[in-house]
Amino acid sequence: MALETLTSEPRESRVAALLRRSERFRLGLLLFPGLFWLLLFFALPLVVVVLYSFATPGPTGRVEWHFTLANYGTLFTESLYVNAYLRSIWAGVLTTLICLLAGYPLALYIVRRPPRWRTVLLFLILIPFWTNFLVRTYAWMIILSNNGIINSIIQALGLPRVALYPSEGAVLIGLIYGNLPFMVLPIFASLDRFDFTLLEAAADLGADQTRAFLRVMLPLTMPGIAAGSVLVFIPTVGQFVVSDLLGGAKVDYLGNLLQRLFTRSNPPNWPLGSAMAIVFMAVLTVAILLYFRITTEQDR
């Protein structure tokens, strides 16, 4: 009996090991398509951009593979690029803040409506996505032009025309219009899960509406605010279509400089554009890490 026990245990361990290996093999087969896609279309291009960022631009636009940190030094020393970074981050922060101040009350209003009206209001918010973003930007060019709707109303009131387009104000309007739904929808999802009886409990404990909002509703809906802020901030910082069209190509943001370095410069400067893209990705990574930190703390 003792001998049979000793011989059966190694057999069982070998069978268990084979089963574990087969499970790992099946799991690897399931993960392989996604991992292959990420490596081919995300990791590999990122490695190429990193390598280009340390290369030296040639006189005719060709890249010379001489390791240098001069590209990164240029970004942090020349005022053109420093101002572009600051201007883009400021535009992203301002757009995110305005979208939050406008989107939170709108999402709260939608949540407090009956289910039938919720569907209608959400449908109205999503309708602009049915039209190409470039077409919607051109529409704002017409609205804000000297002979547009706004200036026509101003003239009808007997007031002089206002130079609304092209300007940084027009760019800000276009950014807010294009990104507001990305703020409303995540906040709506958080408010839809919020238990509004908690506000009644806070009122019973002596809290007024402002304190109940700041101490109860706002912290519990912070994941939606964080998600909406990330969804608004990231595309705002990297955009170039809105600033190019509504700004009249007179306002340089990061996206405009990247486009110029890769396509419009004569000769093109791919190493400097790659370095700018890497720094830009680092800024976005910080924003995403802040988002995960906020949502993780809320889950605890």
N, C-alpha and C positions, 0 to 999 in steps of 0.2 A: 504493500500500500504506500509506503513511504517513497519507493522508487517511482511508482506511477504518479504520485503527487509532484515529485521533482521534475519528471519529464513533461507533465501536462502544463505546469506553470510557464516554462519557456515557450511552449507552443502558443499558449494564450497571449503571452506578451508579444510574440511575433505577429500574431493575428491582429492584436490591438494596434501595433506599430504600422502594419500594412493598411489598416482602416484609416488611421490618422493621416498617413501619406496620401491615400486616395482622396480623403476629404480636402486636404490641402491642394491636391492637384485639381480637383473640381473647382475649388474656390479660386485657384489661379486662372483657370480657364474662364471663369465668370468675370474676373477682374481684368483680364488681359485686354479686351477691346477698349475699355475706358482708359486704362493706363497707357496703352499704345496711342490713343487719340491725344491724351494730355502730353505725352512725351513728344509726339510728332508736331503738334500744332501749338503747344504752349512752351514746353521746356526748351526744345531745340531753337525756336525763334528767339527766345529770351537769351539763350547762350550766345547766339549770333549777334544780337544787339549789344550785349556786354562786351564781346570781343571787339566789335566795331568802335565802341566808346573809348577804348584804349589805343586805337590805331591813329595814324597820322594822315590828315587829308593831303592829297597830292595837288599839284598845280593845275591839272586838267580835270579835276573831279574824281580821279581814281584814288583808291585807298592804298596807302603804303603801310605795310604791317611792321611798323616800328612802335614799340611800347612807349606810351607817353601818358602823363597825367595833365597835359596842357589843356585838353578839352574841358575837364572839370574845373581847372583853374579859370578858364575863360568865363564859365557860367557864373562864378562867384566874384568875379572882378569887374567885368564889363557891365556898365549901368543898363544897357539895353536888355540883357537877359535877367539881371536882378530885378529890374522894374517889371518885367513881364511876369516873373514868378510872383512878386508881391501883388501885382494887379490881378492876376488870375486867382490867387488865394483869397484876396479881398472880395472879388466878384463872387467866388464860390460861397464864402461865408455870408455875405450880404444876401445873396439869392436864397440860400438855405434858411436864413433867419426870417426873411419876408414870407417865404413859402410856409414856414412853420406857423407864423403869426396869422396867416390867412387860411392855412390848411387845417389847423386844429379846430377852430370854431366851425368850419364847414363840415369836417368829419363828424364832429359832435352833433351838429344839426341833423345830418343824415341818419346817424344812429338813433336819434330820438324820434324819428318819423315812423309811421306804420310800415310793416314789411313791403306793402305794395309800392309806397312812395320811395322807399329805400332803393328798390330796383330801378325805378325811373331816374332818380337822382344820380345813382352810380352809372347808369347808362349815359346820361348827359355828360358826365365827367370823362367817360371813355370814348365818346364820339370823336374828339379831335384826333385820336390815334388812327382813325380810319383814313385820314388824309396825310399825304406825304409831308414830313417835317419841313422840307425845303419850300413846298407850296405855302405852308402856313407862315413861314418866315417872309416870303414875298408878299403875303397878304398884309403883314404888319408894315412892310415898307410902304404899301399903298395907303394904309390907314394913317401913318405918321408923316407922310409927305406934306409938302407945302399946300397942295390942293386936295389933301386927304379929308377923311370924315371929321377928325378932331379939329383941324384948322378951319374947315367949313363951318362947324358949329361956333367956333370962336369968332369968326368973321360975322356970322349971323347975329351974334350978340353985340356987334359993333366994336370989337376989340381987334388989335393988330395980330397978325399971324405970329406964331411961335415956331422957332426952328427946332423941331423935334427930331428930325432925321436928316443926316446921320449924326449920331451922338452916342455918348456912353449911356445916357438915360434910355435911349431906344434899345441899346444892347441889353440893359438890365430888364426892361419890359419883356423883351423876347425871351430871355432866360427864365424869368418868373412864369411866363405863360407856358413855356414848353415843359417845365419841370414841376409845376404845381400838382398835377395828378400823382406823381411819384411820391409826394409827401402825403396827400390825402388818403390814398389807399392803405398804406401800412398803419397809419393812425386809426383809420376806420376799423381795421382788423383788430387792433388792440382795444378800442372802445367797445367793439361788438362783444368782446369777451369780458368786459368790465361789469362787475356787479354793482348797479347803481343804488342798491339798498345800503351799501357802505356809506354813501353820502348822507342818507337818512340817519344811520347810526352815529355818524360824526356830528350831525346837527343835534341829536338827542344828548350827546355828550358836551354840548355847548360850543361847538365850532361854527363859525359863520361860513358863508359860501366860499369866500376867498381862502380861508384856512383849510376848509375841507378839500378844495381843489388842489391846493399846494401840498397838503400833507397826505392825501389819500389818492385822488384821481391821477395827478401828475406822475407820482412815482410808479404806480401800477401800469400806466400806459407808456412808460419810458422806453420799453423795447420798440414800440411802434415809432416813437419819435426818433430814436437812434437809427432804425432801419430807413425811415424816410429821409433823414438828414444825409446818410451815406449815399442813398440813391440819387439825391439832388446834387450833393457836393461833387461827387466824382465826375459825372458828365459835364457839370458846369465848368470845372477847372480845365478840362481838356477840350472843350468845344472850340471850334473855329468858324463854323458856318454863320452863327448868329452875329459874332463880332465882325466877320468879314462883310456881311450884307447890311446889317442895321448900323454898324459902325463906319460903313463906307471905307473899309480897309485902312482906317486911320488909327485904330486902336489895336495895339499889339498884345495879344494874350499868348499863352504857351502854345496852344494849338496852332495859332497863326505862324509863330516862329518855326515850329516843327514842320509845318507844311512848306514853308519857305526854304528851310534848310535842305529838305529832301527833294523838292520838286522845282522850286522857282529860282533858287540861287544859281548864279552862273560864275564859277562851276558849283555844283551841289556839294554840300559839306555833310556827308553822312556820319563821320565820326562825332562831330559836334552835336548833330541831331540825335545820335544814339545816346550820348552822354546826357543830353537834356531829357530824353525819354526815361533813362534810368533814374535820374533825380526825381522826375515827376512820379514814377512808380513808387519810389521811396516815400514821397509825401502821401500818396494814396494808401500805401500800406499802413502808415501811422493812423490814418483816419479809420481804416477797417479794423485795426487792432483796438482802437478806442471803442468802436461799435461792439466788438465781441466782449470787451471788458465790461461795458455798461450792461449788455444783455445777460452776461454771466452773473454779475452781481445781483441783478433783478431776479434771476432764477433761484439764487440762494435764499 
